[in-house]
Amino acid sequence: MRLYTLGCTGWIPSQNETCCFLVEHKGHLIMLDAGTGVSNIGHFKDVLDRYQTLHIILTHYHLDHIIGLSYLLPYISNKKIVIFGPGIPAYHKSTEELLNDFLKPEFFSRPLGKLAQEVSCFDYGEVSSFNIGEIKVSLTKQKHSSPSFSVMLDNDLLYVTDTVFDKIRWEECPEIKLLLHECWQLSDDDAQQKHCSLEAILNYLPLNKFGRVLLIHQNPLWSEKDVNTIHELTKNTNIAMAKDLRVYDI
């Protein structure tokens, strides 16, 4: 498995773009969320060129996680894309309907069905897992301002963004090679019951279950002092801040 970090920030781009990750695994190419990080995909055009199909897994529909769909056209016009999203019953509409609303002619010049040579959409709202080839994709519903889901690829990579910290879910978590976990605030006092803090991660996450933890969905309003504080608090641990355009072999 190989991970390409295209966007590691939440809400608005700053030093990094908003959430988007590419994963090569077992002969398939998977994109986790489609934030402004899609704008970095040209740096990995050689990766795209190896595949005829791009699988996109969306965790939810906030703009900082889907706006990059409108950036994809130059790179996938001759490819097939398969989009998995939390449609019915998690939402009142299907994935296809929600994305068609987002890409209406009033907002974008290409409808969903014209983003690529072939476009398919599937809802995962009623299942806890599905397969992409031999890859098992496991999903867990999370608490957020709108329903969001974590995504696990086999037991190799777990992507957790836009959620409060849930102590209970980690009690039965298997050992995982790489955890991508959101870190929106430094302290629990500022997490606003929608996002996760570094304080909660350090106090409650069972770090021994993970080979490496990368902090993603970072707050774009962090100051240099905040970033230095994070580095200081996570030194001598297996936690690091993710950065755009990095490549990780898992």
Contacts in CASP RR format, 6 or more apart in sequence:
PFRMAT RR
TARGET T0000
AUTHOR 0000-0000-0000
METHOD contacts of the structure
MODEL  1
MRLYTLGCTGWIPSQNETCCFLVEHKGHLIMLDAGTGVSNIGHFKDVLDR
YQTLHIILTHYHLDHIIGLSYLLPYISNKKIVIFGPGIPAYHKSTEELLN
DFLKPEFFSRPLGKLAQEVSCFDYGEVSSFNIGEIKVSLTKQKHSSPSFS
VMLDNDLLYVTDTVFDKIRWEECPEIKLLLHECWQLSDDDAQQKHCSLEA
ILNYLPLNKFGRVLLIHQNPLWSEKDVNTIHELTKNTNIAMAKDLRVYDI
1 23 0 8 1.000
1 24 0 8 1.000
1 25 0 8 1.000
1 26 0 8 1.000
1 153 0 8 1.000
1 156 0 8 1.000
1 157 0 8 1.000
1 177 0 8 1.000
1 249 0 8 1.000
1 250 0 8 1.000
2 23 0 8 1.000
2 24 0 8 1.000
2 25 0 8 1.000
2 247 0 8 1.000
2 248 0 8 1.000
2 249 0 8 1.000
2 250 0 8 1.000
3 21 0 8 1.000
3 22 0 8 1.000
3 23 0 8 1.000
3 157 0 8 1.000
3 178 0 8 1.000
3 247 0 8 1.000
3 248 0 8 1.000
3 249 0 8 1.000
3 250 0 8 1.000
4 21 0 8 1.000
4 22 0 8 1.000
4 23 0 8 1.000
4 24 0 8 1.000
4 44 0 8 1.000
4 47 0 8 1.000
4 245 0 8 1.000
4 246 0 8 1.000
4 247 0 8 1.000
5 21 0 8 1.000
5 214 0 8 1.000
5 216 0 8 1.000
5 242 0 8 1.000
5 243 0 8 1.000
5 244 0 8 1.000
5 245 0 8 1.000
5 246 0 8 1.000
5 247 0 8 1.000
5 248 0 8 1.000
6 17 0 8 1.000
6 20 0 8 1.000
6 21 0 8 1.000
6 22 0 8 1.000
6 37 0 8 1.000
6 38 0 8 1.000
6 39 0 8 1.000
6 40 0 8 1.000
6 41 0 8 1.000
6 44 0 8 1.000
6 244 0 8 1.000
6 245 0 8 1.000
7 16 0 8 1.000
7 17 0 8 1.000
7 18 0 8 1.000
7 19 0 8 1.000
7 20 0 8 1.000
7 21 0 8 1.000
7 35 0 8 1.000
7 36 0 8 1.000
7 37 0 8 1.000
7 40 0 8 1.000
7 216 0 8 1.000
7 244 0 8 1.000
8 16 0 8 1.000
8 17 0 8 1.000
8 19 0 8 1.000
8 214 0 8 1.000
8 216 0 8 1.000
8 217 0 8 1.000
8 218 0 8 1.000
8 241 0 8 1.000
8 242 0 8 1.000
8 243 0 8 1.000
8 244 0 8 1.000
9 15 0 8 1.000
9 16 0 8 1.000
9 17 0 8 1.000
9 18 0 8 1.000
9 19 0 8 1.000
9 217 0 8 1.000
9 218 0 8 1.000
9 219 0 8 1.000
9 220 0 8 1.000
10 18 0 8 1.000
10 19 0 8 1.000
10 64 0 8 1.000
10 184 0 8 1.000
10 217 0 8 1.000
10 218 0 8 1.000
10 219 0 8 1.000
10 220 0 8 1.000
11 18 0 8 1.000
11 64 0 8 1.000
11 219 0 8 1.000
11 220 0 8 1.000
12 18 0 8 1.000
12 64 0 8 1.000
12 220 0 8 1.000
13 36 0 8 1.000
13 37 0 8 1.000
13 220 0 8 1.000
14 220 0 8 1.000
14 221 0 8 1.000
16 218 0 8 1.000
16 242 0 8 1.000
16 243 0 8 1.000
16 244 0 8 1.000
17 35 0 8 1.000
17 36 0 8 1.000
17 37 0 8 1.000
17 38 0 8 1.000
17 39 0 8 1.000
17 40 0 8 1.000
17 244 0 8 1.000
18 35 0 8 1.000
18 36 0 8 1.000
18 37 0 8 1.000
18 64 0 8 1.000
18 65 0 8 1.000
18 67 0 8 1.000
19 32 0 8 1.000
19 33 0 8 1.000
19 35 0 8 1.000
19 37 0 8 1.000
19 64 0 8 1.000
19 65 0 8 1.000
19 161 0 8 1.000
19 216 0 8 1.000
19 217 0 8 1.000
20 31 0 8 1.000
20 32 0 8 1.000
20 33 0 8 1.000
20 34 0 8 1.000
20 35 0 8 1.000
20 36 0 8 1.000
20 37 0 8 1.000
20 38 0 8 1.000
20 40 0 8 1.000
20 41 0 8 1.000
20 68 0 8 1.000
21 31 0 8 1.000
21 32 0 8 1.000
21 33 0 8 1.000
21 159 0 8 1.000
21 180 0 8 1.000
21 216 0 8 1.000
22 29 0 8 1.000
22 30 0 8 1.000
22 31 0 8 1.000
22 32 0 8 1.000
22 41 0 8 1.000
22 44 0 8 1.000
22 47 0 8 1.000
23 29 0 8 1.000
23 30 0 8 1.000
23 31 0 8 1.000
23 32 0 8 1.000
23 153 0 8 1.000
23 157 0 8 1.000
24 30 0 8 1.000
24 47 0 8 1.000
25 135 0 8 1.000
25 153 0 8 1.000
25 154 0 8 1.000
25 156 0 8 1.000
26 133 0 8 1.000
26 134 0 8 1.000
26 135 0 8 1.000
27 51 0 8 1.000
28 51 0 8 1.000
28 53 0 8 1.000
28 55 0 8 1.000
28 132 0 8 1.000
28 133 0 8 1.000
28 135 0 8 1.000
29 47 0 8 1.000
29 48 0 8 1.000
29 50 0 8 1.000
29 51 0 8 1.000
29 53 0 8 1.000
29 54 0 8 1.000
29 55 0 8 1.000
30 54 0 8 1.000
30 55 0 8 1.000
30 56 0 8 1.000
30 57 0 8 1.000
30 132 0 8 1.000
30 135 0 8 1.000
30 153 0 8 1.000
31 38 0 8 1.000
31 54 0 8 1.000
31 55 0 8 1.000
31 56 0 8 1.000
31 57 0 8 1.000
32 57 0 8 1.000
32 59 0 8 1.000
32 151 0 8 1.000
32 159 0 8 1.000
32 180 0 8 1.000
33 57 0 8 1.000
33 58 0 8 1.000
33 59 0 8 1.000
33 65 0 8 1.000
33 66 0 8 1.000
33 159 0 8 1.000
33 161 0 8 1.000
34 56 0 8 1.000
34 58 0 8 1.000
34 65 0 8 1.000
34 66 0 8 1.000
34 67 0 8 1.000
34 68 0 8 1.000
34 69 0 8 1.000
34 72 0 8 1.000
35 64 0 8 1.000
35 65 0 8 1.000
35 66 0 8 1.000
35 67 0 8 1.000
35 68 0 8 1.000
36 64 0 8 1.000
36 67 0 8 1.000
36 68 0 8 1.000
36 71 0 8 1.000
37 68 0 8 1.000
37 244 0 8 1.000
38 68 0 8 1.000
38 69 0 8 1.000
38 71 0 8 1.000
38 72 0 8 1.000
39 68 0 8 1.000
39 71 0 8 1.000
40 244 0 8 1.000
40 245 0 8 1.000
41 48 0 8 1.000
41 71 0 8 1.000
41 72 0 8 1.000
41 75 0 8 1.000
42 48 0 8 1.000
42 75 0 8 1.000
43 245 0 8 1.000
45 75 0 8 1.000
48 54 0 8 1.000
48 75 0 8 1.000
48 76 0 8 1.000
48 79 0 8 1.000
51 79 0 8 1.000
52 79 0 8 1.000
52 80 0 8 1.000
53 79 0 8 1.000
53 80 0 8 1.000
53 81 0 8 1.000
53 82 0 8 1.000
54 76 0 8 1.000
54 79 0 8 1.000
54 80 0 8 1.000
54 81 0 8 1.000
54 82 0 8 1.000
54 116 0 8 1.000
55 81 0 8 1.000
55 82 0 8 1.000
55 84 0 8 1.000
55 132 0 8 1.000
56 69 0 8 1.000
56 81 0 8 1.000
56 82 0 8 1.000
56 83 0 8 1.000
56 84 0 8 1.000
57 84 0 8 1.000
57 85 0 8 1.000
57 137 0 8 1.000
57 151 0 8 1.000
58 65 0 8 1.000
58 66 0 8 1.000
58 83 0 8 1.000
58 84 0 8 1.000
58 85 0 8 1.000
58 86 0 8 1.000
58 95 0 8 1.000
59 65 0 8 1.000
59 86 0 8 1.000
59 148 0 8 1.000
59 149 0 8 1.000
59 150 0 8 1.000
59 151 0 8 1.000
59 159 0 8 1.000
59 161 0 8 1.000
59 162 0 8 1.000
60 86 0 8 1.000
60 144 0 8 1.000
60 146 0 8 1.000
60 147 0 8 1.000
60 148 0 8 1.000
60 149 0 8 1.000
60 162 0 8 1.000
61 91 0 8 1.000
61 98 0 8 1.000
61 99 0 8 1.000
61 102 0 8 1.000
61 146 0 8 1.000
62 146 0 8 1.000
62 162 0 8 1.000
65 161 0 8 1.000
65 162 0 8 1.000
66 99 0 8 1.000
66 102 0 8 1.000
69 99 0 8 1.000
69 102 0 8 1.000
69 103 0 8 1.000
69 115 0 8 1.000
70 103 0 8 1.000
70 108 0 8 1.000
70 110 0 8 1.000
72 81 0 8 1.000
72 115 0 8 1.000
72 116 0 8 1.000
73 110 0 8 1.000
73 115 0 8 1.000
73 116 0 8 1.000
76 115 0 8 1.000
76 116 0 8 1.000
77 115 0 8 1.000
77 116 0 8 1.000
77 117 0 8 1.000
78 116 0 8 1.000
78 117 0 8 1.000
79 116 0 8 1.000
79 117 0 8 1.000
80 116 0 8 1.000
80 117 0 8 1.000
80 118 0 8 1.000
80 119 0 8 1.000
80 120 0 8 1.000
81 115 0 8 1.000
81 116 0 8 1.000
81 118 0 8 1.000
81 119 0 8 1.000
81 120 0 8 1.000
82 120 0 8 1.000
82 121 0 8 1.000
82 122 0 8 1.000
83 95 0 8 1.000
83 99 0 8 1.000
83 119 0 8 1.000
83 120 0 8 1.000
83 121 0 8 1.000
83 122 0 8 1.000
84 95 0 8 1.000
84 121 0 8 1.000
84 122 0 8 1.000
84 123 0 8 1.000
84 124 0 8 1.000
84 130 0 8 1.000
84 137 0 8 1.000
85 95 0 8 1.000
85 121 0 8 1.000
85 122 0 8 1.000
85 123 0 8 1.000
85 124 0 8 1.000
85 125 0 8 1.000
86 95 0 8 1.000
86 123 0 8 1.000
86 124 0 8 1.000
86 125 0 8 1.000
86 139 0 8 1.000
86 141 0 8 1.000
86 147 0 8 1.000
86 148 0 8 1.000
86 149 0 8 1.000
87 93 0 8 1.000
87 94 0 8 1.000
87 95 0 8 1.000
87 98 0 8 1.000
87 123 0 8 1.000
87 124 0 8 1.000
87 125 0 8 1.000
88 94 0 8 1.000
88 123 0 8 1.000
88 125 0 8 1.000
88 126 0 8 1.000
89 125 0 8 1.000
89 126 0 8 1.000
90 125 0 8 1.000
90 141 0 8 1.000
90 147 0 8 1.000
90 149 0 8 1.000
91 98 0 8 1.000
91 146 0 8 1.000
91 147 0 8 1.000
93 101 0 8 1.000
94 121 0 8 1.000
94 123 0 8 1.000
95 121 0 8 1.000
95 122 0 8 1.000
95 123 0 8 1.000
96 112 0 8 1.000
96 121 0 8 1.000
99 112 0 8 1.000
99 121 0 8 1.000
100 111 0 8 1.000
100 112 0 8 1.000
102 108 0 8 1.000
103 110 0 8 1.000
103 111 0 8 1.000
103 112 0 8 1.000
103 115 0 8 1.000
104 111 0 8 1.000
105 111 0 8 1.000
112 119 0 8 1.000
112 121 0 8 1.000
113 119 0 8 1.000
122 130 0 8 1.000
124 130 0 8 1.000
124 137 0 8 1.000
124 139 0 8 1.000
124 149 0 8 1.000
125 139 0 8 1.000
125 149 0 8 1.000
127 139 0 8 1.000
128 138 0 8 1.000
128 139 0 8 1.000
128 140 0 8 1.000
129 136 0 8 1.000
129 137 0 8 1.000
129 138 0 8 1.000
129 139 0 8 1.000
130 137 0 8 1.000
131 137 0 8 1.000
135 153 0 8 1.000
135 154 0 8 1.000
136 153 0 8 1.000
136 154 0 8 1.000
137 151 0 8 1.000
137 152 0 8 1.000
137 153 0 8 1.000
138 151 0 8 1.000
138 152 0 8 1.000
139 149 0 8 1.000
139 150 0 8 1.000
139 151 0 8 1.000
139 152 0 8 1.000
140 149 0 8 1.000
140 150 0 8 1.000
140 152 0 8 1.000
140 169 0 8 1.000
141 147 0 8 1.000
141 148 0 8 1.000
141 149 0 8 1.000
142 148 0 8 1.000
142 149 0 8 1.000
142 150 0 8 1.000
142 160 0 8 1.000
142 162 0 8 1.000
142 163 0 8 1.000
142 164 0 8 1.000
142 166 0 8 1.000
143 163 0 8 1.000
143 164 0 8 1.000
143 166 0 8 1.000
143 193 0 8 1.000
144 162 0 8 1.000
144 163 0 8 1.000
144 164 0 8 1.000
144 194 0 8 1.000
144 195 0 8 1.000
145 194 0 8 1.000
148 161 0 8 1.000
148 162 0 8 1.000
148 163 0 8 1.000
150 158 0 8 1.000
150 159 0 8 1.000
150 160 0 8 1.000
150 161 0 8 1.000
150 163 0 8 1.000
151 158 0 8 1.000
151 159 0 8 1.000
152 158 0 8 1.000
152 159 0 8 1.000
152 176 0 8 1.000
155 174 0 8 1.000
155 175 0 8 1.000
155 176 0 8 1.000
155 177 0 8 1.000
156 176 0 8 1.000
156 177 0 8 1.000
156 178 0 8 1.000
156 250 0 8 1.000
157 176 0 8 1.000
157 177 0 8 1.000
157 178 0 8 1.000
157 179 0 8 1.000
157 180 0 8 1.000
157 250 0 8 1.000
158 173 0 8 1.000
158 176 0 8 1.000
158 178 0 8 1.000
158 179 0 8 1.000
158 180 0 8 1.000
159 180 0 8 1.000
159 216 0 8 1.000
160 179 0 8 1.000
160 180 0 8 1.000
160 181 0 8 1.000
160 182 0 8 1.000
160 196 0 8 1.000
161 180 0 8 1.000
161 181 0 8 1.000
161 182 0 8 1.000
161 216 0 8 1.000
161 217 0 8 1.000
162 182 0 8 1.000
162 194 0 8 1.000
162 195 0 8 1.000
162 217 0 8 1.000
163 182 0 8 1.000
163 195 0 8 1.000
163 196 0 8 1.000
164 191 0 8 1.000
164 193 0 8 1.000
164 194 0 8 1.000
164 195 0 8 1.000
164 196 0 8 1.000
165 191 0 8 1.000
165 196 0 8 1.000
165 197 0 8 1.000
165 200 0 8 1.000
165 201 0 8 1.000
165 204 0 8 1.000
165 205 0 8 1.000
167 204 0 8 1.000
170 204 0 8 1.000
170 205 0 8 1.000
170 206 0 8 1.000
170 209 0 8 1.000
173 206 0 8 1.000
173 209 0 8 1.000
174 209 0 8 1.000
175 209 0 8 1.000
175 210 0 8 1.000
175 211 0 8 1.000
176 209 0 8 1.000
176 210 0 8 1.000
176 211 0 8 1.000
177 210 0 8 1.000
177 211 0 8 1.000
177 212 0 8 1.000
177 250 0 8 1.000
178 210 0 8 1.000
178 211 0 8 1.000
178 212 0 8 1.000
178 213 0 8 1.000
178 214 0 8 1.000
178 248 0 8 1.000
178 250 0 8 1.000
179 210 0 8 1.000
179 211 0 8 1.000
179 212 0 8 1.000
179 213 0 8 1.000
179 214 0 8 1.000
180 214 0 8 1.000
180 216 0 8 1.000
180 242 0 8 1.000
181 196 0 8 1.000
181 201 0 8 1.000
181 205 0 8 1.000
181 213 0 8 1.000
181 214 0 8 1.000
181 215 0 8 1.000
181 216 0 8 1.000
182 195 0 8 1.000
182 196 0 8 1.000
182 215 0 8 1.000
182 216 0 8 1.000
182 217 0 8 1.000
183 196 0 8 1.000
183 197 0 8 1.000
183 198 0 8 1.000
183 201 0 8 1.000
183 215 0 8 1.000
183 216 0 8 1.000
183 217 0 8 1.000
183 218 0 8 1.000
183 219 0 8 1.000
183 230 0 8 1.000
183 241 0 8 1.000
184 191 0 8 1.000
184 195 0 8 1.000
184 196 0 8 1.000
184 197 0 8 1.000
184 217 0 8 1.000
184 218 0 8 1.000
184 219 0 8 1.000
185 191 0 8 1.000
185 192 0 8 1.000
185 195 0 8 1.000
185 196 0 8 1.000
185 197 0 8 1.000
185 198 0 8 1.000
185 219 0 8 1.000
186 197 0 8 1.000
186 198 0 8 1.000
186 199 0 8 1.000
186 226 0 8 1.000
186 229 0 8 1.000
186 230 0 8 1.000
187 197 0 8 1.000
187 198 0 8 1.000
187 199 0 8 1.000
188 197 0 8 1.000
188 199 0 8 1.000
188 200 0 8 1.000
190 197 0 8 1.000
191 197 0 8 1.000
191 200 0 8 1.000
195 217 0 8 1.000
198 215 0 8 1.000
198 230 0 8 1.000
198 233 0 8 1.000
198 234 0 8 1.000
201 213 0 8 1.000
201 215 0 8 1.000
201 239 0 8 1.000
202 233 0 8 1.000
202 234 0 8 1.000
202 237 0 8 1.000
202 239 0 8 1.000
205 213 0 8 1.000
207 213 0 8 1.000
207 237 0 8 1.000
207 238 0 8 1.000
207 239 0 8 1.000
210 238 0 8 1.000
211 238 0 8 1.000
212 238 0 8 1.000
212 240 0 8 1.000
212 248 0 8 1.000
213 237 0 8 1.000
213 238 0 8 1.000
213 239 0 8 1.000
213 240 0 8 1.000
214 239 0 8 1.000
214 240 0 8 1.000
214 241 0 8 1.000
214 242 0 8 1.000
214 248 0 8 1.000
215 230 0 8 1.000
215 234 0 8 1.000
215 239 0 8 1.000
215 240 0 8 1.000
215 241 0 8 1.000
215 242 0 8 1.000
216 242 0 8 1.000
218 241 0 8 1.000
218 242 0 8 1.000
219 226 0 8 1.000
222 230 0 8 1.000
227 241 0 8 1.000
230 241 0 8 1.000
231 241 0 8 1.000
234 240 0 8 1.000
234 241 0 8 1.000
END
